[in-house]
C-alpha cells in the first residue's frame, strides 16, 4: 500500500496550518472540533487533542487543519504533527465515524448562463472540489469520475470544476434548451448518491504539483521566480478579476509579464476559454484596470490560450 504523504501548508492565519493528504479523508463533508469531547466521532481528532497546543481541528476532503494555542510556534512542531497524521492514515483506521443513517442529503443544482454561449454553469448547494480543474477530453478525466461520466454524453466537449460548480462546454450539435435539464439532473443525482468527484490518484497528482510549487518558492535557485511587478499584477487579478470570472464559470491565471513590451499574459479556463466575449473582457476590462492600477507599467493583456 502507498504511504500517505503529507504536505504542510501555512494559511493566512499564523495559528492555523493545513496538513494535506494524497487521499480522501471525507467525501463532500467537513468537520470542526473545538475540544476532545466534540471529537468523539473522530479518533484521529481525539488523538490530536492530546497535544497540549491543539485548540481546534478541522477535517475536510483531503486535509486536516489545526489551530494552535500560542504556547508554541508551528515551526517547532509541524513536522512531528505531519508524521503523526501520516502514520495514522497508513494504519487505515477510521477518520470519522459517519452516521449510519443512509438517507440522502437533499442536493439542489441549478443552471446558470455564462458570457460564453457554448458553456453552462451548474451550481450545487454544497462544495464539490477544492481548487480549479479543467478537463479537455475524457483522457484528462481518468481520475475524475464525474467529469468522465459527463464525457459519455456525446454533446459534452469540455468540463471545468471549481468550488461548488461544474461548467460544461458543449459541441454545436445540440442546443442548451434540449440538454440542460438532462445534464442538471444527472449532476444532481450523481452528487446526491455520494459518488466520488475525484479518485485518490487525482489528489496524489495535485499534491505533487503543490509540493513542486512549495519547493519552487523555497528554493532560491529555482528557475521560476516572480518580480515585485509580477506579484502586484497577481494580487490585482486575485482580488478584482478572479471573483468576477469565477461567477461566470471560468478561471484566470497569471502566466507572465514582459517588462520590455509591458505585456501581461494570462491563461483562461472554463467558460472563459474560447469565449467570443473574452477578447472584449481582456481589452476593455482587465487591460484597462491593470493599466490604471499599475500606473502605466502595463499596456497590454493577452491570453496565451486564445
VEXRODREN-911395 format. One line per 10 residues: number of its first residue (from 1); their letters; for each residue x, y, z of C-alpha. Coordinates in steps of 0.1 Angstrom, whole numbers. Example, Ala and Ser with C-alpha at 12.3 -4.5 7.8 and 13.67 -1.06 7.14 Angstrom:
<ketis>
1) as) 123/-45/78; 137/-11/71
</ketis>
This chain:
<ketis>
1) xxxxxxxxxx) 0/0/0; 12/35/-9; 23/56/21; 3/87/28; 24/118/20; 15/149/39; 22/185/26; 24/212/53; 6/244/41; 6/276/61
11) xxxxxxxxxx) -26/297/60; -34/334/63; -39/328/100; -5/322/116; -20/299/142; -36/276/116; -17/251/94; -32/227/69; -18/191/66; -28/180/31
21) xxxxxxxxxx) -30/143/23; -28/124/-10; -61/106/-4; -97/115/5; -104/118/42; -141/127/38; -165/128/9; -181/163/4; -184/169/41; -164/189/66
31) xxxxxxxxxx) -160/187/104; -149/211/131; -140/200/166; -132/225/193; -123/200/220; -118/163/227; -154/158/237; -167/172/205; -143/150/186; -160/118/199
41) xxxxxxxxxx) -168/107/163; -133/112/151; -105/91/166; -78/110/147; -91/143/161; -92/129/196; -56/118/192; -45/153/180; -62/169/210; -38/150/233
51) xxxxxxxxxx) -12/175/220; -14/204/245; -11/231/219; -41/220/197; -71/243/200; -93/233/171; -92/205/145; -108/208/111; -112/178/88; -123/183/51
61) xxxxxxxxxx) -119/163/19; -82/157/18; -67/178/46; -67/183/83; -63/219/95; -52/226/131; -55/258/150; -30/260/179; -27/280/211; 2/305/213
71) xxxxxxxxxx) 23/284/237; 44/271/208; 53/281/172; 44/259/143; 80/256/130; 88/237/162; 61/211/160; 46/209/125; 69/182/112; 61/159/141
81) xxxxxxxxxx) 24/165/136; 27/157/99; 44/124/107; 18/115/133; -11/122/108; 7/102/81; 12/72/104; -24/73/114; -36/73/78; -12/44/70
91) xxxxxxxxxx) -29/24/97; -62/26/78; -81/34/110; -113/53/108; -110/91/102; -146/100/112; -174/76/123; -200/90/100; -237/84/107; -252/51/98
101) xxxxxxxxxx) -283/70/86; -284/62/49; -309/89/39; -297/110/11; -288/146/18; -310/168/-4; -290/183/-32; -301/211/-55; -284/221/-87; -293/250/-110
111) xxxxxxxxxx) -281/260/-144; -266/294/-149; -257/311/-182; -222/324/-188; -208/350/-212; -197/321/-234; -228/307/-252; -212/273/-255; -208/270/-217; -234/265/-190
121) xxxxxxxxxx) -226/266/-153; -242/240/-130; -241/253/-94; -247/229/-64; -258/238/-29; -227/222/-14; -189/223/-20; -176/199/-46; -139/204/-50; -111/225/-36
131) xxxxxxxxxx) -92/243/-63; -98/245/-101; -97/216/-126; -101/217/-163; -107/186/-185; -103/189/-223; -113/153/-230; -121/120/-214; -84/111/-211; -78/141/-190
141) xxxxxxxxxx) -106/129/-167; -92/94/-159; -90/103/-122; -122/124/-122; -152/101/-123; -178/129/-126; -161/146/-154; -155/112/-172; -192/104/-168; -201/137/-184
151) xxxxxxxxxx) -179/130/-214; -202/100/-221; -228/125/-233; -219/130/-270; -225/167/-269; -201/174/-240; -169/190/-253; -150/202/-221; -156/201/-183; -144/226/-157
161) xxxxxxxxxx) -148/223/-120; -142/247/-91; -157/253/-57; -194/243/-58; -200/243/-96; -193/224/-128; -191/243/-161; -198/223/-192; -188/233/-227; -209/217/-255
171) xxxxxxxxxx) -205/210/-291; -228/228/-316; -247/195/-323; -272/204/-295; -289/234/-281; -289/242/-243; -327/241/-241; -326/205/-254; -299/192/-230; -296/215/-199
181) xxxxxxxxxx) -323/197/-179; -307/163/-187; -273/174/-175; -286/192/-144; -305/161/-133; -275/139/-140; -251/161/-120; -277/164/-91; -282/127/-89; -245/120/-91
191) xxxxxxxxxx) -238/143/-61; -268/131/-41; -257/95/-45; -224/104/-28; -203/92/-57; -167/103/-59; -159/135/-77; -122/126/-78; -102/95/-70; -72/94/-47
201) xxxxxxxxxx) -49/94/-78; -62/129/-86; -53/141/-51; -19/125/-54; -12/143/-86; -24/176/-71; -3/170/-41; 28/165/-62; 21/197/-81; 16/216/-48
211) xxxxxxxxxx) 48/202/-35; 66/214/-65; 51/248/-60; 62/249/-24; 97/238/-33; 99/264/-61; 91/292/-36; 115/280/-10; 144/270/-34; 163/302/-41
221) xxxxxxxxxx) 179/286/-71; 146/277/-87; 142/290/-122; 106/302/-116; 108/334/-96; 84/364/-95; 93/400/-96; 77/427/-75; 57/437/-105; 46/401/-112
231) xxxxxxxxxx) 33/399/-76; 15/432/-79; -3/420/-110; -12/387/-94; -26/405/-64; -48/426/-86; -60/396/-106; -67/377/-73; -87/405/-57; -105/422/-85
241) xxxxxxxxxx) -107/398/-115; -109/362/-103; -141/365/-83; -159/381/-113; -145/354/-137; -155/326/-113; -191/339/-111; -192/334/-149; -180/298/-146; -144/305/-156
251) xxxxxxxxxx) -109/309/-142; -80/332/-150; -44/326/-140; -12/348/-144; 13/334/-169; 40/360/-174; 49/397/-177; 73/412/-202; 86/445/-189; 100/455/-223
261) xxxxxxxxxx) 67/453/-241; 47/459/-209; 26/429/-218; 8/406/-193; -1/371/-205; -29/352/-187; -44/317/-190; -81/314/-195; -100/283/-184; -136/271/-181
271) xxxxxxxxxx) -162/294/-196; -136/319/-205; -117/295/-228; -128/301/-263; -155/326/-253; -163/351/-280; -165/379/-255; -132/371/-238; -112/394/-260; -135/423/-252
281) xxxxxxxxxx) -133/414/-215; -95/413/-217; -91/446/-235; -120/467/-221; -119/452/-186; -88/436/-174; -63/456/-196; -79/489/-186; -79/480/-149; -42/469/-150
291) xxxxxxxxxx) -31/500/-170; -48/523/-144; -38/504/-112; -2/497/-124; 1/534/-134; 13/527/-170; 37/499/-162; 12/476/-180; 0/484/-215; -13/451/-230
301) xxxxxx) -30/419/-217; -31/388/-239; -45/353/-234; -19/326/-242; -47/301/-250; -70/322/-271
</ketis>
